Amino acid sequence: MKKITRKWITAALAAAAAVSLTACGSGANTQESEAGSSEPVVVKVGVVGEYNAQWDTINELLADDGIQVELVKFTDYAAPNRALDDGEIDLNAFQHKAFLANDIQQKGYDIVDIGDTIIAPLGIYNNKDKISSIEDIKDGDVIAIPSDLTNGGRALKLLEAAGLIECDPAKGVVPTKADITKYNTQIEIMEAESATLANILPDCAAAIINGGNAFTAGLNPLTDTIFVEDVNPETNPAVPDLVNVIVARTEDKDNETYLKIVEAYHTAEVQETIEEEYQGAFVCAWEGAE
């Protein structure tokens, strides 16, 4: 396939805008479009953050199938699963498997993942006015971490890997602050909502931010971090749970249109977009990705 250009995408979206777009319901399929309708089947996908160039590529790939993804942007991690369960959107794509499992357990959502996407590694981003390496972190320094259970636990394991703390091994990959058994450096750990961490970095020595929120904030995971999460499944057993996923309502897990979106995501064209646009912030994690 020819390389997808911004000019082509802009033209395609302009053409699509000439027709009336309506959101599909949970039973959406491609038959309506294939039967001769001039309107595409529109699928509302909930996302968090401004790292969505891959969806432009997906829309270009799906044009011949009469499918168009319409992004619905949320500002925090709490809303997209609720919106999906309530039927306000058709799919979402913002969370890893551990976060999804915890949200289902805590809130009883009837939703399920239907396809892998990326891993967004956590990084320790330093306040460059205060420190330049892990070794510079001293007693009393404030380190900000995500406040939700799964990403907060993940952040504590990253601090442990960096040698700053030790956690109770019985708590596995999601310890809490109460499970810290030793402070090798007497840091102060401050919890905050994930999307706010980059904003409060100036008030801390460092903040632990995932690749998506870091990219949205203009941070580069290759140049602005002093320590990065290990995403090699051979050396980090938690990696399978850190894979981000496309999620549908359980009743729609076999929906033909939604599975075509997953198939489009799992292409070399999308992988190329992710690698070019995000400068290492994400790792493509679906089966067959190189």
DOKE-723137 format. One record per atom (N, C-alpha, C): z, y, x; residue in three letters. Coordinates in steps of 0.02 Angstrom, whole numbers, padded with zeros to 5 digits, always signed. Each point is the difference from the previous one (the first is absolute). Layout:
ZYXALA/...
end
This chain:
+00000-00060+00042MET/+00000+00060-00042MET/+00000+00062+00044MET/-00036+00050-00020LYS/+00000+00063+00038LYS/+00070+00030-00001LYS/+00016+00034+00054LYS/+00066+00033+00003LYS/+00006+00050-00056LYS/+00057+00000-00032ILE/+00013+00043-00057ILE/+00017+00069+00025ILE/-00032+00051-00026THR/+00012+00068+00022THR/+00035+00040-00055THR/+00036+00052+00022ARG/+00033+00043-00048ARG/-00051+00032-00047ARG/-00059+00018+00028LYS/-00052+00032-00041LYS/-00022-00047-00056LYS/-00009-00064+00018TRP/-00021-00049-00051TRP/+00053-00006-00053TRP/+00064-00005+00021ILE/+00054-00009-00048ILE/+00005+00059-00046ILE/-00006+00060+00028THR/+00004+00061-00042THR/-00055+00000-00053THR/-00061-00020+00021ALA/-00055-00003-00048ALA/+00013-00051-00054ALA/+00027-00058+00021ALA/+00013-00053-00049ALA/+00053+00021-00050ALA/+00052+00033+00024LEU/+00053+00021-00046LEU/-00025+00055-00046LEU/-00043+00043+00025ALA/-00028+00053-00042ALA/-00041-00030-00056ALA/-00038-00052+00017ALA/-00040-00033-00051ALA/+00044-00033-00052ALA/+00054-00031+00025ALA/+00046-00034-00046ALA/+00033+00050-00047ALA/+00012+00060+00025ALA/+00034+00051-00040ALA/-00043+00023-00058ALA/-00064-00015+00001ALA/-00045+00022-00053ALA/+00010-00040-00063ALA/+00035-00057+00005VAL/+00012-00040-00059VAL/+00073+00004-00018VAL/+00016-00016-00061SER/+00070+00002-00023SER/+00036-00062+00026SER/+00058+00011+00034LEU/+00037-00055+00030LEU/+00060-00016-00044LEU/+00009-00063-00015THR/+00059-00021-00038THR/+00034-00056+00037THR/+00066-00002-00004ALA/+00038-00051+00034ALA/-00009-00067-00035ALA/-00004-00053+00041CYS/-00006-00067-00029CYS/+00068-00025-00021CYS/+00002-00046-00047GLY/+00062-00033-00019GLY/+00009-00062+00042GLY/+00053-00038-00015SER/+00016-00058+00041SER/-00052-00054-00004SER/-00043+00001-00050GLY/-00051-00051-00007GLY/-00067+00022+00027GLY/-00001+00050+00044ALA/-00064+00027+00024ALA/-00040-00053+00035ALA/-00066+00002-00009ASN/-00045-00044+00037ASN/-00066+00035+00010ASN/-00045-00031+00035THR/-00063+00033+00018THR/-00054-00010-00052THR/+00013-00040-00051GLN/-00054-00015-00047GLN/-00026+00063-00035GLN/+00045+00048-00017GLU/-00022+00059-00035GLU/-00052+00038+00040GLU/+00015+00008+00065SER/-00047+00037+00043SER/-00065-00038+00008SER/+00005-00067+00012GLU/-00060-00040+00011GLU/-00042-00004-00063GLU/+00030+00011-00057ALA/-00038-00004-00062ALA/-00043+00061-00012ALA/+00005+00050+00043GLY/-00045+00057-00007GLY/+00035+00065-00012GLY/+00068+00000-00004SER/+00035+00063-00010SER/-00010+00045+00061SER/-00007+00065-00013SER/-00009+00047+00055SER/+00066+00020+00031SER/+00055-00019-00030GLU/+00065+00019+00026GLU/+00030-00056+00042GLU/+00028+00017+00058PRO/+00033-00052+00040PRO/+00066-00020-00031PRO/+00024-00059+00018VAL/+00067-00021-00017VAL/+00047+00034+00049VAL/+00045+00041-00025VAL/+00046+00038+00043VAL/+00067-00036+00004VAL/+00023-00011+00061VAL/+00063-00034+00011VAL/+00048+00049+00034VAL/+00057+00014-00033LYS/+00049+00046+00027LYS/+00046-00037+00049LYS/+00000+00024+00062VAL/+00040-00031+00053VAL/+00053+00050+00025VAL/+00063-00018-00004GLY/+00054+00043+00023GLY/+00009-00005+00075GLY/+00005+00057+00033VAL/+00010+00003+00072VAL/+00054+00052+00015VAL/+00027-00004+00061VAL/+00048+00050+00025VAL/-00026+00025+00067VAL/-00007+00065+00007GLY/-00021+00027+00065GLY/-00074+00017+00002GLY/-00019+00034+00054GLU/-00069+00025+00008GLU/-00038-00041+00052GLU/-00001-00064-00008TYR/-00037-00043+00046TYR/-00044-00048-00041TYR/-00052+00030-00029ASN/-00038-00036-00052ASN/-00075-00004+00013ASN/-00022+00013+00062ALA/-00072-00002+00015ALA/-00030-00069-00014ALA/+00039-00053+00007GLN/-00026-00067-00014GLN/-00023-00008-00072GLN/+00031+00039-00045TRP/-00020-00006-00071TRP/-00068+00033-00013TRP/-00018+00049+00040ASP/-00068+00027-00003ASP/-00051-00054+00018ASP/+00015-00036+00053THR/-00044-00055+00021THR/-00003-00054-00053THR/+00056-00017-00029ILE/+00002-00051-00053ILE/-00042+00022-00059ILE/+00005+00063-00020ASN/-00041+00023-00057ASN/-00075-00005+00016ASN/-00019+00014+00061GLU/-00071-00007+00018GLU/-00022-00073-00003GLU/+00044-00045+00022LEU/-00017-00071-00001LEU/-00004-00027-00072LEU/+00038+00029-00046LEU/+00004-00026-00068LEU/-00050+00034-00048LEU/-00037+00049+00025ALA/-00044+00038-00044ALA/-00049-00045-00037ALA/-00028-00049+00034ASP/-00049-00043-00033ASP/+00031-00046-00052ASP/+00066-00009+00003ASP/+00035-00041-00050ASP/+00024+00042-00059ASP/-00014+00066+00001GLY/+00022+00042-00055GLY/+00074+00009-00004GLY/+00034+00000+00058ILE/+00073+00008+00003ILE/+00015+00062+00041ILE/+00048+00040-00024GLN/+00022+00058+00038GLN/+00076+00004+00001GLN/+00028+00005+00059VAL/+00072+00009+00008VAL/+00017+00073-00008VAL/+00049+00014-00041GLU/+00027+00067-00008GLU/+00072+00000+00025GLU/+00014+00037+00053LEU/+00066+00000+00028LEU/+00048+00043-00041LEU/+00060-00026-00010VAL/+00054+00037-00032VAL/+00055+00006+00053VAL/+00013+00062+00022LYS/+00044+00010+00057LYS/+00072+00014-00023LYS/+00046-00036+00032PHE/+00071+00009-00012PHE/+00033+00027+00063PHE/+00056+00033-00008THR/+00033+00032+00057THR/+00058-00041+00028THR/+00019-00054-00034ASP/+00055-00040+00025ASP/-00012-00074-00016ASP/+00038-00043+00031TYR/-00010-00072-00007TYR/+00028-00028-00065TYR/+00041+00037-00035ALA/+00032-00027-00060ALA/-00046-00003-00060ALA/-00051+00043-00002ALA/-00040+00008-00061ALA/-00057-00050-00010ALA/-00038-00020+00051PRO/-00061-00038-00014PRO/+00010-00068-00033PRO/+00054-00035+00016ASN/+00011-00065-00032ASN/+00020+00009-00073ASN/+00040+00052-00013ARG/+00018+00014-00070ARG/-00063+00017-00040ARG/-00042+00043+00029ALA/-00062+00020-00035ALA/-00046-00059-00013ALA/-00003-00046+00048LEU/-00042-00060-00009LEU/+00029-00044-00055LEU/+00064-00012+00003ASP/+00032-00044-00050ASP/-00006+00030-00070ASP/+00001+00066-00005ASP/-00006+00034-00065ASP/-00072+00007-00024ASP/-00048-00018+00041GLY/-00070+00004-00020GLY/-00032+00068+00010GLY/+00033+00044+00037GLU/-00029+00067+00012GLU/-00056-00002+00052GLU/+00003-00050+00045ILE/-00053-00011+00049ILE/-00018-00074-00002ILE/-00056-00018+00032ASP/-00024-00068-00002ASP/+00022-00042+00060ASP/+00004+00032+00059LEU/+00020-00032+00062LEU/+00041+00051+00040LEU/+00035-00024+00050ASN/+00025+00046+00050ASN/-00009-00030+00069ASN/+00002+00043+00051ALA/-00009-00022+00069ALA/+00038+00048+00045ALA/+00064-00015+00011PHE/+00042+00045+00040PHE/+00056-00035+00036PHE/+00014-00063-00016GLN/+00063-00033+00020GLN/-00012-00065+00036GLN/+00050-00020+00039HIS/-00004-00065+00032HIS/+00034-00053-00045HIS/-00008-00062+00020LYS/+00023-00056-00042LYS/+00076+00000-00009LYS/+00037+00020+00051ALA/+00073+00000-00006ALA/+00022+00053-00050ALA/-00031+00059+00001PHE/+00017+00053-00048PHE/-00017-00024-00071PHE/-00058-00030-00009LEU/-00020-00025-00066LEU/+00050-00051-00026LEU/+00018-00048+00042ALA/+00046-00052-00023ALA/+00067+00029-00020ALA/+00025+00049+00038ASN/+00064+00031-00016ASN/-00005+00040-00065ASN/-00055+00036-00010ASP/-00008+00040-00061ASP/-00004-00045-00062ASP/-00035-00056+00006ILE/-00004-00047-00056ILE/+00069-00029-00016ILE/+00037-00018+00053GLN/+00067-00028-00010GLN/+00047+00050-00032GLN/-00003+00063+00024GLN/+00047+00051-00023GLN/-00017+00027-00069GLN/-00065+00004-00017LYS/-00021+00035-00060LYS/-00036-00044-00051LYS/-00013-00061+00018GLY/-00029-00047-00048GLY/-00073+00012-00016GLY/-00037+00033+00044TYR/-00071+00013-00013TYR/-00040-00065-00002TYR/-00048-00003-00045ASP/-00043-00058-00007ASP/-00067+00014+00036ASP/+00004+00005+00066ILE/-00058+00018+00041ILE/-00004-00048+00059ILE/-00060-00003+00031VAL/-00011-00049+00053VAL/-00053+00027+00048VAL/+00006-00020+00065ASP/-00053+00021+00046ASP/-00061-00044-00007ASP/-00059+00030+00007ILE/-00063-00037-00007ILE/-00043+00004+00062ILE/+00024+00034+00052GLY/-00040+00003+00061GLY/+00035+00040+00055GLY/-00005-00025+00062ASP/+00029+00035+00057ASP/-00044+00059+00020ASP/+00031+00050+00032THR/-00038+00058+00025THR/+00016+00013+00073THR/+00054+00036+00013ILE/+00015+00023+00068ILE/+00074-00011+00016ILE/+00017+00008+00063ILE/+00069+00010+00021ILE/+00005+00071+00026ILE/+00052+00035-00022ALA/+00013+00068+00024ALA/+00062-00003+00043ALA/-00008-00008+00066PRO/+00059-00009+00043PRO/+00047+00060-00003PRO/+00065-00015+00003LEU/+00049+00053+00007LEU/+00001+00025+00073LEU/+00009+00064+00008GLY/+00007+00028+00066GLY/+00061+00044+00004GLY/+00030+00004+00059ILE/+00053+00049+00012ILE/-00034+00063+00026ILE/-00002+00052-00042TYR/-00032+00063+00017TYR/+00053+00048+00027TYR/-00011+00025+00059ASN/+00051+00042+00032ASN/-00011+00074-00015ASN/+00055+00036-00006ASN/-00001+00073-00001ASN/-00012+00021+00073ASN/-00060+00023+00014LYS/-00019+00014+00069LYS/+00041+00056+00032LYS/+00033+00041-00041ASP/+00043+00052+00028ASP/+00067-00028+00023ASP/+00014-00063-00019LYS/+00066-00028+00016LYS/-00004-00060+00047LYS/-00048-00045-00013ILE/-00004-00061+00042ILE/-00072-00017+00014ILE/-00011-00039+00053SER/-00068-00022+00017SER/-00005-00075+00008SER/+00057-00036-00006SER/-00001-00073+00006SER/+00061-00029-00034SER/+00000-00065-00009ILE/+00058-00035-00028ILE/+00061+00013+00044ILE/-00011+00001+00065GLU/+00056+00008+00047GLU/+00034+00068-00007GLU/-00035+00049-00030ASP/+00029+00066-00009ASP/+00049+00004-00058ASP/-00002-00050-00045ILE/+00044+00001-00058ILE/+00072-00010+00023ILE/+00044+00044-00022LYS/+00069-00001+00024LYS/+00049-00003-00059LYS/+00062-00010+00016ASP/+00053-00001-00051ASP/-00003+00064-00041ASP/+00005-00009-00066GLY/+00000+00057-00046GLY/-00067+00020-00025GLY/-00055-00026+00029ASP/-00067+00017-00025ASP/-00011-00030-00069ASP/-00036+00038-00042VAL/-00015-00021-00068VAL/-00068-00034-00001VAL/-00003-00060-00028ILE/-00062-00036-00010ILE/-00009-00010-00076ILE/-00057+00023-00027ALA/-00013-00007-00071ALA/-00040-00064-00013ALA/+00019-00035-00054ILE/-00034-00062-00019ILE/-00014+00001-00075ILE/-00046-00043-00024PRO/-00013-00003-00073PRO/+00063-00022-00038PRO/+00007+00026-00061SER/+00060-00015-00040SER/-00007-00062-00043SER/-00062-00025-00011ASP/-00007-00060-00042ASP/+00020-00062+00040ASP/+00022-00052-00035LEU/+00030-00058+00031LEU/-00047-00033+00051LEU/-00062-00014-00020THR/-00043-00040+00044THR/-00022+00040+00061THR/-00023+00061-00009ASN/-00022+00039+00057ASN/+00059+00025+00042ASN/+00057+00012-00033GLY/+00060+00018+00037GLY/+00022-00057+00045GLY/+00001-00061-00027GLY/+00017-00058+00041GLY/-00049-00011+00057GLY/-00062+00010-00016ARG/-00053-00005+00051ARG/+00011+00051+00055ARG/+00020+00061-00018ALA/+00013+00052+00049ALA/+00060-00017+00044ALA/+00052-00029-00029LEU/+00058-00020+00039LEU/-00019-00055+00050LEU/-00043-00046-00020LYS/-00023-00052+00047LYS/-00041+00031+00057LYS/-00035+00055-00016LEU/-00038+00035+00053LEU/+00048+00034+00049LEU/+00053+00030-00026LEU/+00051+00030+00044LEU/+00034-00054+00042LEU/+00009-00058-00029GLU/+00027-00056+00038GLU/-00047-00022+00055GLU/-00065-00005-00016ALA/-00049-00019+00050ALA/-00004+00051+00057ALA/+00014+00063-00017ALA/+00000+00052+00051ALA/+00064+00002+00041ALA/+00049-00042-00018GLY/+00061-00005+00039GLY/+00055+00048-00019GLY/-00008+00036-00055LEU/+00049+00051-00019LEU/+00058-00028-00039LEU/-00012-00052-00041ILE/+00052-00030-00041ILE/-00008-00076+00000ILE/+00050-00034-00028GLU/-00005-00072-00012GLU/+00021-00013-00072GLU/-00037-00045-00034CYS/+00013-00016-00070CYS/+00023-00072-00008CYS/+00036-00013-00054ASP/+00021-00068-00016ASP/-00062-00043-00010ASP/-00010-00050+00043PRO/-00061-00042-00007PRO/-00004-00037-00066PRO/+00057-00011-00032ALA/+00000-00036-00064ALA/-00034+00039-00056ALA/-00009+00066+00011LYS/-00031+00042-00051LYS/-00076+00000+00004LYS/-00028-00035+00048GLY/-00073-00008+00004GLY/-00035+00065+00014GLY/-00057+00011-00035VAL/-00044+00058+00016VAL/+00016+00062-00041VAL/+00050-00004-00045VAL/+00016+00059-00041VAL/+00076+00015+00003VAL/+00026+00013+00059PRO/+00070+00020+00003PRO/+00009+00071-00029PRO/+00062+00017-00014THR/+00018+00068-00020THR/+00043+00031+00055THR/+00017+00063-00007LYS/+00043+00033+00049LYS/+00067-00037+00008LYS/+00023-00029-00056ALA/+00063-00037+00003ALA/-00004-00063+00042ALA/-00062-00022+00014ASP/-00009-00062+00040ASP/-00009+00014+00074ASP/+00006+00063+00021ILE/-00003+00016+00071ILE/+00066-00023+00032ILE/-00005-00045+00049THR/+00060-00027+00032THR/+00018+00036+00065THR/-00048+00036+00028LYS/+00014+00035+00062LYS/-00048+00058+00010LYS/+00025+00056+00021TYR/-00041+00057+00020TYR/-00002+00003+00077TYR/-00057-00017+00029ASN/-00006+00006+00072ASN/-00004+00074+00020ASN/-00027+00040-00046THR/+00003+00073+00006THR/+00028+00025-00067THR/+00047+00045+00003GLN/+00034+00022-00061GLN/-00042+00051-00039GLN/-00056-00025-00026ILE/-00044+00042-00040ILE/+00028+00008-00070ILE/-00024+00052-00033GLU/+00016+00010-00071GLU/-00064-00016-00040GLU/+00004-00048-00044ILE/-00058-00021-00039ILE/+00001+00035-00068ILE/-00053+00038-00014MET/-00005+00037-00062MET/-00056-00031-00042MET/+00014-00015-00063GLU/-00049-00030-00044GLU/-00033+00053-00044GLU/-00067-00006-00009ALA/-00037+00048-00042ALA/-00061-00036-00028ALA/-00026+00027-00055GLU/-00059-00029-00032GLU/-00059+00001+00050GLU/-00038-00054+00002SER/-00050-00010+00052SER/-00048+00059+00008SER/-00022+00028-00056ALA/-00050+00054+00003ALA/+00027+00064+00030ALA/+00067+00006+00005THR/+00030+00062+00026THR/+00016-00003+00074THR/-00006-00058+00031LEU/+00025-00010+00068LEU/-00035+00046+00051LEU/-00065+00008-00007ALA/-00035+00044+00047ALA/+00023+00072-00007ALA/+00018+00020-00061ASN/+00022+00069-00011ASN/+00068+00014+00030ASN/+00043-00051+00004ILE/+00066+00011+00027ILE/+00005-00017+00075ILE/-00055-00022+00029LEU/+00000-00016+00072LEU/+00024+00059+00043LEU/-00017+00063-00016PRO/+00025+00055+00041PRO/+00076+00006+00002PRO/+00034-00030-00049ASP/+00073+00004-00003ASP/+00034-00061+00033ASP/-00041-00046+00027CYS/+00026-00062+00028CYS/-00023-00007+00073CYS/+00028-00050+00033ALA/-00027-00018+00066ALA/-00063-00041-00009ALA/-00001-00041-00053ALA/-00058-00043-00013ALA/+00003-00023-00073ALA/-00057-00024-00024ALA/-00004-00027-00068ALA/-00045-00061+00002ALA/+00017-00049-00041ILE/-00040-00062-00004ILE/-00045+00006-00061ILE/-00065+00003+00013ILE/-00049+00016-00052ILE/-00055-00052+00002ILE/-00023-00023-00059ASN/-00055-00048+00000ASN/-00067+00035+00011ASN/-00051-00041+00016GLY/-00064+00028+00020GLY/-00031+00045-00052GLY/+00007-00018-00065GLY/-00031+00040-00053GLY/+00031+00069-00006GLY/+00066+00003-00003ASN/+00033+00065-00006ASN/-00008+00041+00063ASN/-00002-00033+00058ALA/-00011+00036+00062ALA/-00070+00031+00000ALA/-00050-00038-00020PHE/-00068+00027-00001PHE/-00006+00059-00047PHE/+00031-00006-00059THR/-00001+00055-00049THR/+00031+00063+00030THR/+00050-00008+00042ALA/+00034+00056+00030ALA/-00034+00026+00064ALA/-00056-00030+00018GLY/-00036+00022+00059GLY/+00027-00027+00065GLY/+00040-00053-00003LEU/+00027-00031+00060LEU/-00045-00057+00023LEU/-00007-00008+00065ASN/-00042-00052+00029ASN/+00044-00056+00026ASN/-00008-00062-00026PRO/+00044-00054+00022PRO/-00009-00019+00073PRO/-00057+00020+00030LEU/-00012-00017+00070LEU/+00030+00050+00048LEU/+00007+00063-00022THR/+00024+00052+00045THR/+00067+00031-00020THR/+00021-00010-00062ASP/+00061+00034-00024ASP/+00059-00047-00008ASP/-00006-00062+00021THR/+00055-00048-00006THR/+00029-00016+00069THR/+00064-00020-00001ILE/+00031-00024+00062ILE/+00018-00074-00005ILE/-00011-00030-00059PHE/+00011-00072-00008PHE/-00034-00020-00065PHE/-00035-00057+00000VAL/-00040-00021-00058VAL/+00018-00072-00018VAL/+00000-00013-00064GLU/+00016-00066-00027GLU/-00050-00052+00025GLU/+00026-00058+00017ASP/-00041-00057+00020ASP/-00031-00031-00063ASP/-00067-00001-00004VAL/-00033-00029-00058VAL/-00040-00063+00020VAL/+00021-00032+00053ASN/-00029-00063+00020ASN/+00039-00056-00033ASN/-00030-00040-00045PRO/+00038-00051-00036PRO/+00027-00054+00047PRO/-00027-00006+00060GLU/+00025-00051+00047GLU/+00067+00020+00031GLU/+00014+00065+00001THR/+00062+00024+00030THR/+00046+00034-00050THR/-00024+00016-00059ASN/+00041+00030-00052ASN/-00007-00040-00064ASN/+00049-00041-00018PRO/-00007-00043-00059PRO/-00002+00038-00065PRO/+00018+00064+00000ALA/+00000+00040-00062ALA/-00070+00025-00019ALA/-00048-00006+00045VAL/-00065+00031-00011VAL/-00034-00021-00066VAL/+00000-00064-00020PRO/-00033-00017-00064PRO/+00026+00040-00059PRO/+00064+00019+00000ASP/+00027+00039-00055ASP/-00016+00075+00006ASP/-00028+00021+00056LEU/-00016+00070+00011LEU/-00072+00018-00017LEU/-00038-00050-00023VAL/-00070+00012-00018VAL/-00004+00037-00066VAL/-00036+00056-00001ASN/-00010+00037-00062ASN/-00049-00037-00045ASN/+00006+00013-00065VAL/-00038-00039-00049VAL/-00026+00043-00056VAL/-00054-00024-00032ILE/-00024+00026-00064ILE/+00037-00039-00055ILE/+00028+00037-00048VAL/+00043-00030-00051VAL/-00028+00013-00070VAL/+00004-00052-00042ALA/-00023+00004-00070ALA/+00057-00024-00045ALA/-00007+00013-00065ARG/+00045-00033-00047ARG/-00015-00075+00002ARG/+00051-00041-00010THR/-00009-00072+00006THR/-00054-00026-00047THR/-00004+00028-00059GLU/-00050-00022-00049GLU/-00072+00014+00024GLU/-00007+00045+00050ASP/-00067+00020+00024ASP/-00016-00028+00069ASP/+00039-00048+00024LYS/-00009-00023+00068LYS/-00068-00033+00012LYS/-00032-00024-00052ASP/-00066-00031+00007ASP/-00056+00044-00028ASP/+00015+00063-00013ASN/-00050+00046-00027ASN/-00059+00006+00048ASN/-00059-00011-00026GLU/-00061-00001+00041GLU/-00012+00066+00036GLU/+00008+00055-00035THR/-00011+00065+00031THR/+00049+00013+00056THR/+00063-00015-00012TYR/+00051+00013+00051TYR/-00011-00043+00062TYR/-00021-00062-00010LEU/-00013-00043+00057LEU/-00061+00023+00040LEU/-00048+00032-00034LYS/-00057+00030+00036LYS/+00023+00058+00044LYS/+00050+00037-00023ILE/+00028+00054+00041ILE/+00034-00029+00062ILE/+00037-00053-00008VAL/+00031-00034+00057VAL/-00054-00024+00049VAL/-00052-00030-00027GLU/-00055-00025+00041GLU/-00032+00057+00040GLU/-00009+00057-00033ALA/-00030+00057+00035ALA/+00046+00026+00055ALA/+00066-00002-00013TYR/+00048+00022+00051TYR/-00006-00044+00062TYR/-00012-00065-00010HIS/-00001-00049+00055HIS/-00069-00003+00032HIS/-00027+00056+00019THR/-00066+00001+00031THR/+00003+00035+00068THR/-00051-00014+00040ALA/-00005+00032+00066ALA/-00007+00075-00007ALA/-00034+00024-00053GLU/-00009+00071-00010GLU/+00067+00036-00009GLU/+00044-00031-00040VAL/+00066+00030-00011VAL/+00042-00003+00064VAL/-00004-00056+00035GLN/+00037-00004+00064GLN/-00023+00055+00048GLN/-00065+00012+00003GLU/-00026+00052+00044GLU/+00027+00069-00020GLU/+00001+00013-00065THR/+00026+00063-00025THR/+00073+00009+00020THR/+00041-00051-00010ILE/+00071+00004+00016ILE/+00010+00012+00075ILE/-00036-00035+00041GLU/+00009+00007+00072GLU/-00023+00068+00025GLU/-00054+00027-00030GLU/-00026+00065+00023GLU/+00042+00058-00027GLU/+00023-00006-00061GLU/+00034+00057-00032GLU/+00073+00008+00021GLU/+00034-00055+00014TYR/+00073+00003+00005TYR/+00028-00010+00070TYR/-00043-00008+00049GLN/+00020+00003+00071GLN/+00059-00045+00016GLN/+00000-00060-00027GLY/+00053-00047+00016GLY/+00061+00002-00045GLY/-00001+00042-00051ALA/+00058+00004-00046ALA/+00007-00064-00040ALA/-00056-00035-00012PHE/+00001-00061-00040PHE/-00033-00057+00036PHE/+00021-00061-00017VAL/-00030-00061+00025VAL/-00029-00037-00059VAL/-00064-00016+00001CYS/-00030-00039-00055CYS/+00029-00070+00000CYS/+00024-00022-00059ALA/+00041-00061-00002ALA/-00028-00054-00046ALA/-00059+00010-00029TRP/-00025-00053-00044TRP/-00032-00055+00041TRP/-00006-00059-00030GLU/-00030-00057+00034GLU/-00073+00016+00017GLU/-00017-00009+00063GLY/-00068+00014+00022GLY/-00006+00066+00035GLY/+00050+00044-00006ALA/-00003+00064+00036ALA/+00007-00013+00074ALA/-00038+00036+00040GLU/+00001-00011+00073GLU/+00053+00043+00033GLU/
end
